[in-house]
């Protein structure tokens, strides 16, 4: 895996896709997010008391915390950032994954996968990770 990946084919598709086509892609992604086999793998990887990172999509940032409890679809975490207890789905946990960043720039969607949470533009087609 490299730190900078050009997803020009995806960018081209998204730029040319109809709203309905983008919805179909989003539906396929949601089905994979909810796939019980995938959820089970992540659930079995984490332990109560474990320090973990999780991604808050609303704030578009990664937070850290400690796992307090687990159930079938959700995990409870005490956030290091705001000290609140979050009950979140397993797909929000950062487990053996790469960072994804969707950004608008130059009339198109640019896409990168990085190994860190710090992502910077390096050219018109690439994002770099630090």
Number of C-alpha atoms within 10 A of each C-alpha: 8 9 16 17 16 14 15 14 9 13 16 13 13 17 14 12 12 11 9 9 13 15 12 12 12 12 12 11 12 11 11 14 16 14 11 12 11 13 18 13 11 15 20 9 9 17 14 13 12 12 16 19 19 20 17 13 9 6 8 9 10 16 17 18 22 18 22 17 14 19 11 11 15 17 21 19 26 19 19 15 10 11 10 11 15 16 17 17 19 25 19 16 21 17 14 8 11 15 17 14 17 10 13 9 11 9 7 14 19 24 21 23 23 22 18 14 15 11 19 13 14 11 8 9 18 17 21 19 20 10
